[in-house]
Amino acid sequence: MKYRKLGNTNIDVSVICLGTMTFGEQNSQEEGFEQMDYALERGVNFFDTAELYAVMPRKETYGKTEEIIGNWFEKSKNRDRVILASKIASKSEDDLEWIRNGSKTLGFDKKNMDLAINNSLKRLKTDYIDLYQLHWPERKVPKFGVLDFEYDPKDDEWTAIEEVLENLNNLVKAGKVRYVGLSNETPWGVMKFLQLSKEKNLPRMMSIQNVYSLVNRVFDVANSEVSIREKCGLLAYSPLAGGRLSGKYIGNKKPNNARYTIWPRRFSRHHTRRGEIAIESYFKLAKKYGIAPSTFANAFVNDRPFVTSNIIGATTMKQLKENIDSIDLTLSKDILNEIENIHLSDPNPCV
């Protein structure tokens, strides 16, 4: 395994991070335990979760992922071997009425933050979270498949950034959180958080968790310079574009227990006509060089200069092994040139 510093801390996190959002929905507790055991054996010391999970979000499985991780901590006694990341949910246009007091009242005010962290700690059966992330901004920003920013003068009802940082500072002082990070954030947002934390001596954002894959490299243009110069590295999620870069859906295949088989109308940003053309091109390129397509796609993400860690996810042990195997693969210049040719022919077909 390879490790990199989390932000400007002295914490070494594995370049492969175990994503857990399938635990409690597509994966049982027993399967989740097996994944965590195996990941730890392979040197993965970084696990990512969220109060929102399992996915797809619904009342019946809300908090199940954190509960499974907590049960594993209790059974394995391995809490001290894991850098644990979780997230607090924010306002949403989707129906999330079962989270705290409902999707329209969610946010990063003190009342919401205190309730969210205490509930997460209880489910996780731990006293602290190593990296506590804001799952998505309260303010209206382009995210989850939207690229263009549409300013709405009425969109001013969100917790001020300085207040958010003060609320996070209270959690740090209480020993409930070690470090903090962002997710689904814009360059303006990252820089504003960093500026205010420096001016007010408040907790500094150590990472940003945004989407990144062969078919969605918007981060290259939008946030990469900020990540590198400000030491606020990317925790890349959806490195396989929801599993599509594994090639298992090519030809309209519908594999059992797969995300697009179960929820065909969701995750549409990864399922586009342009995207399918690009995915097939990358699939053929991986096969040309005798590399498992998922290993190939993850290896590209692993070696990007702004990436701190690559959040992989799996529903089977075979998938998990192929994903983690990517840490041992360095793509040659010839392969990278071929990737760039595919990318430039139609950049970012799956935003």
Legacy VTK file of the C-alpha trace (Angstrom):
# vtk DataFile Version 3.0
C-alpha trace
ASCII
DATASET POLYDATA
POINTS 351 float
0.000 0.000 0.000
1.025 3.605 -0.532
0.247 6.466 1.844
-0.058 10.226 1.597
-0.448 13.023 4.120
-3.951 14.227 4.846
-3.786 17.963 4.145
-1.013 19.558 6.184
-1.424 17.075 9.061
1.027 14.356 10.051
-1.595 11.670 9.351
-0.720 9.116 6.675
-3.802 7.812 4.874
-3.749 4.969 2.390
-4.061 5.997 -1.255
-6.909 3.487 -1.425
-9.825 4.405 0.842
-12.591 1.890 1.535
-15.969 3.341 0.604
-18.774 1.771 2.589
-22.066 3.143 1.261
-23.216 -0.308 0.112
-23.102 -1.688 3.666
-26.669 -2.154 4.869
-28.222 -2.164 1.394
-26.338 -4.074 -1.306
-24.036 -5.664 1.278
-25.005 -7.397 4.510
-23.200 -6.809 7.793
-21.306 -10.077 7.332
-20.133 -8.993 3.886
-19.188 -5.563 5.229
-17.103 -7.206 7.948
-15.330 -9.326 5.316
-14.557 -6.238 3.212
-13.156 -4.297 6.177
-11.048 -7.258 7.326
-9.589 -7.736 3.864
-8.970 -4.033 3.254
-7.105 -3.721 6.539
-4.993 -6.779 5.656
-4.039 -5.089 2.376
-2.876 -1.953 4.188
-5.984 0.172 3.708
-6.193 2.307 6.863
-8.753 4.849 5.610
-12.534 4.175 5.674
-15.165 6.624 4.443
-18.836 6.701 5.433
-21.678 9.178 6.088
-24.733 9.586 8.261
-26.789 9.489 5.022
-25.747 5.925 4.140
-26.714 3.272 3.118
-27.306 4.197 -0.523
-29.846 4.509 -2.043
-30.944 6.736 0.855
-34.209 5.630 2.450
-35.738 5.652 5.897
-35.395 1.905 6.432
-31.612 1.862 5.959
-30.702 5.312 7.306
-27.580 5.051 9.483
-27.111 1.342 8.774
-23.655 1.794 7.269
-22.294 3.572 10.323
-23.920 0.917 12.531
-22.167 -1.893 10.653
-18.808 -0.147 10.960
-19.461 0.411 14.664
-20.300 -3.259 15.162
-17.078 -4.182 13.363
-15.057 -1.865 15.615
-16.656 -3.496 18.640
-15.952 -7.013 17.408
-12.507 -6.547 15.849
-11.077 -4.026 18.329
-9.452 -2.313 15.349
-10.659 1.243 15.875
-7.118 2.503 16.511
-5.927 1.080 13.168
-8.427 3.015 11.076
-8.529 6.661 9.967
-12.296 7.105 9.977
-14.080 9.676 7.819
-17.774 10.466 7.989
-20.063 13.258 6.783
-22.929 15.451 7.915
-25.846 15.838 5.487
-27.087 19.239 4.356
-30.231 20.800 2.885
-31.612 18.829 0.001
-34.247 19.088 -2.663
-34.620 15.320 -2.383
-36.901 13.760 0.188
-34.681 13.126 3.224
-37.339 13.728 5.870
-36.050 10.899 8.081
-32.682 12.602 8.708
-32.836 14.646 11.884
-35.677 17.194 11.416
-36.035 16.807 7.670
-34.276 17.717 4.431
-35.431 21.341 4.284
-34.110 22.125 7.783
-30.809 20.258 7.531
-27.707 22.375 7.705
-24.493 23.184 9.502
-25.891 25.279 12.348
-24.884 24.285 15.875
-28.103 22.414 16.692
-27.912 20.268 13.549
-24.188 19.664 13.857
-24.340 18.603 17.493
-27.198 16.216 16.801
-25.544 14.766 13.719
-22.153 14.129 15.327
-23.637 12.610 18.472
-25.837 10.257 16.454
-22.928 9.238 14.231
-20.630 8.570 17.190
-23.299 6.420 18.803
-23.815 4.368 15.643
-20.074 4.079 15.018
-19.417 3.067 18.646
-16.461 5.412 18.921
-15.602 8.583 20.801
-14.225 10.467 17.809
-14.182 10.777 14.023
-10.811 11.453 12.405
-12.149 13.426 9.433
-15.591 15.027 9.618
-16.814 16.295 6.254
-19.619 18.569 5.088
-21.374 16.212 2.652
-22.485 19.004 0.306
-22.849 22.777 0.672
-25.957 24.359 2.155
-25.910 27.022 -0.538
-27.032 26.206 -4.052
-24.041 25.094 -6.113
-23.568 22.887 -9.182
-23.253 19.292 -7.935
-24.362 15.713 -8.562
-24.274 15.964 -12.351
-24.805 19.718 -12.756
-21.971 21.883 -14.133
-23.335 25.394 -14.492
-23.710 27.765 -11.564
-27.069 29.529 -11.605
-27.145 32.388 -9.156
-30.394 32.871 -7.269
-30.583 36.121 -5.214
-33.048 34.352 -2.906
-30.477 31.700 -2.048
-29.014 33.488 0.943
-30.412 31.326 3.739
-27.404 29.239 4.621
-25.192 29.100 7.667
-22.324 31.592 7.338
-18.977 29.907 6.694
-17.386 31.465 9.768
-20.230 30.109 11.892
-19.798 26.651 10.354
-16.114 26.720 11.241
-16.897 27.836 14.788
-19.350 24.955 15.152
-16.729 22.529 13.873
-14.204 24.068 16.249
-16.510 23.219 19.157
-16.489 19.585 18.042
-12.696 19.585 17.790
-12.348 21.122 21.262
-14.757 18.513 22.635
-12.554 15.746 21.224
-15.317 14.433 18.951
-13.530 15.376 15.711
-9.836 15.514 14.872
-9.862 17.157 11.447
-12.435 18.523 9.022
-13.022 18.400 5.283
-15.331 19.368 2.455
-17.298 17.414 -0.134
-18.980 18.357 -3.409
-17.527 21.831 -2.985
-16.504 24.526 -5.486
-13.168 26.388 -5.748
-14.820 29.507 -4.289
-16.089 27.514 -1.354
-12.747 25.844 -0.655
-10.848 29.111 -0.746
-13.408 30.882 1.428
-13.207 28.184 4.087
-9.400 28.253 3.995
-9.263 32.036 4.142
-11.584 32.326 7.145
-9.958 29.470 9.036
-6.602 31.240 8.712
-7.940 34.685 9.621
-9.998 33.469 12.593
-7.711 30.662 13.785
-10.425 28.063 13.185
-10.163 24.453 11.923
-8.631 24.145 8.475
-10.237 22.059 5.720
-7.808 19.220 5.031
-9.493 17.598 2.043
-12.229 17.838 -0.534
-14.268 14.791 -1.536
-15.534 15.276 -5.093
-16.352 13.015 -8.014
-13.444 12.033 -10.276
-12.954 9.334 -12.910
-11.788 8.751 -16.472
-15.162 10.000 -17.715
-15.478 12.933 -15.298
-12.341 15.041 -14.984
-14.043 18.351 -14.234
-11.872 18.562 -11.109
-8.842 19.025 -13.410
-10.213 22.367 -14.520
-12.128 23.472 -11.447
-10.270 22.484 -8.303
-6.912 20.862 -9.061
-4.752 23.967 -8.566
-6.468 24.755 -5.272
-5.882 21.204 -4.039
-2.189 21.232 -4.872
-1.247 24.759 -3.800
-3.391 24.785 -0.651
-2.656 21.205 0.447
-6.338 20.354 0.406
-6.182 17.120 -1.557
-8.918 15.299 -3.390
-10.636 12.271 -1.919
-11.955 10.987 -5.226
-15.345 9.312 -5.199
-17.028 7.321 -8.004
-13.654 6.456 -9.620
-15.451 3.782 -11.656
-18.398 6.055 -12.555
-20.775 4.020 -10.445
-19.190 0.768 -11.626
-19.706 1.503 -15.316
-15.945 1.682 -16.032
-15.634 -1.957 -14.992
-17.384 -2.756 -18.265
-20.034 -4.903 -16.621
-22.892 -2.886 -18.137
-21.556 -2.793 -21.725
-24.105 -4.070 -24.228
-27.007 -3.187 -21.912
-26.098 -5.982 -19.535
-27.888 -6.001 -16.173
-25.716 -7.847 -13.649
-27.384 -9.100 -10.502
-27.316 -6.809 -7.427
-25.602 -4.058 -9.438
-26.504 -0.415 -8.866
-27.948 0.325 -12.311
-29.876 -2.939 -12.302
-31.530 -2.123 -8.971
-31.997 1.637 -9.518
-32.003 2.152 -13.317
-33.288 5.739 -13.102
-30.792 6.975 -10.533
-27.136 7.984 -10.961
-28.015 9.238 -14.450
-24.875 11.382 -14.593
-22.819 8.205 -15.069
-25.202 6.783 -17.687
-25.160 8.866 -20.861
-24.931 7.997 -24.530
-21.613 9.851 -24.806
-20.415 8.178 -21.650
-21.100 4.686 -22.945
-18.959 5.383 -26.018
-16.074 6.599 -23.851
-16.456 3.749 -21.366
-16.259 1.172 -24.148
-13.107 2.873 -25.458
-11.441 2.737 -22.037
-12.616 -0.861 -21.578
-10.960 -1.887 -24.869
-7.780 0.002 -23.948
-7.520 -1.861 -20.636
-8.051 -5.181 -22.390
-5.415 -4.273 -24.993
-2.842 -4.081 -22.206
-4.176 -7.113 -20.311
-5.381 -5.108 -17.305
-8.673 -5.618 -15.477
-10.778 -2.572 -16.489
-11.592 -1.586 -12.902
-7.929 -1.866 -11.883
-7.017 0.219 -14.937
-9.538 2.996 -14.154
-8.565 3.162 -10.483
-4.844 3.265 -11.304
-5.436 6.419 -13.341
-7.121 8.116 -10.381
-4.511 6.943 -7.868
-1.650 8.710 -9.613
-3.234 12.099 -10.230
-1.050 14.766 -8.547
-3.917 16.311 -6.562
-5.357 13.052 -5.205
-4.821 12.216 -1.556
-6.930 9.071 -1.624
-9.168 7.163 -4.016
-12.471 6.010 -2.479
-13.253 2.601 -3.931
-16.462 0.659 -3.405
-17.444 -2.931 -4.061
-20.305 -5.356 -3.599
-18.220 -8.514 -4.101
-14.811 -9.571 -2.853
-13.615 -10.011 -6.446
-14.435 -6.368 -7.145
-12.742 -5.271 -3.924
-9.543 -7.163 -4.762
-9.395 -5.717 -8.290
-9.910 -2.213 -6.933
-7.195 -2.516 -4.297
-4.848 -4.175 -6.812
-4.738 -0.838 -8.641
-2.255 0.425 -6.043
0.395 -1.856 -7.578
-0.124 -0.559 -11.125
1.597 2.455 -12.660
0.289 3.331 -16.098
2.994 3.841 -18.733
3.409 7.045 -20.740
2.070 5.251 -23.804
-1.087 4.248 -21.961
-1.519 7.736 -20.525
-1.184 9.216 -24.008
-3.903 6.872 -25.286
-6.114 7.828 -22.336
-5.591 11.491 -23.169
-6.573 10.925 -26.797
-9.855 9.330 -25.712
-10.446 12.108 -23.198
-9.817 14.922 -25.666
-12.168 13.400 -28.235
-15.066 14.057 -25.845
-14.073 15.499 -22.447
-16.167 14.691 -19.397
-19.082 12.775 -20.912
-20.346 11.773 -17.458
-20.454 14.911 -15.323
LINES 1 352
351 0 1 2 3 4 5 6 7 8 9 10 11 12 13 14 15 16 17 18 19 20 21 22 23 24 25 26 27 28 29 30 31 32 33 34 35 36 37 38 39 40 41 42 43 44 45 46 47 48 49 50 51 52 53 54 55 56 57 58 59 60 61 62 63 64 65 66 67 68 69 70 71 72 73 74 75 76 77 78 79 80 81 82 83 84 85 86 87 88 89 90 91 92 93 94 95 96 97 98 99 100 101 102 103 104 105 106 107 108 109 110 111 112 113 114 115 116 117 118 119 120 121 122 123 124 125 126 127 128 129 130 131 132 133 134 135 136 137 138 139 140 141 142 143 144 145 146 147 148 149 150 151 152 153 154 155 156 157 158 159 160 161 162 163 164 165 166 167 168 169 170 171 172 173 174 175 176 177 178 179 180 181 182 183 184 185 186 187 188 189 190 191 192 193 194 195 196 197 198 199 200 201 202 203 204 205 206 207 208 209 210 211 212 213 214 215 216 217 218 219 220 221 222 223 224 225 226 227 228 229 230 231 232 233 234 235 236 237 238 239 240 241 242 243 244 245 246 247 248 249 250 251 252 253 254 255 256 257 258 259 260 261 262 263 264 265 266 267 268 269 270 271 272 273 274 275 276 277 278 279 280 281 282 283 284 285 286 287 288 289 290 291 292 293 294 295 296 297 298 299 300 301 302 303 304 305 306 307 308 309 310 311 312 313 314 315 316 317 318 319 320 321 322 323 324 325 326 327 328 329 330 331 332 333 334 335 336 337 338 339 340 341 342 343 344 345 346 347 348 349 350
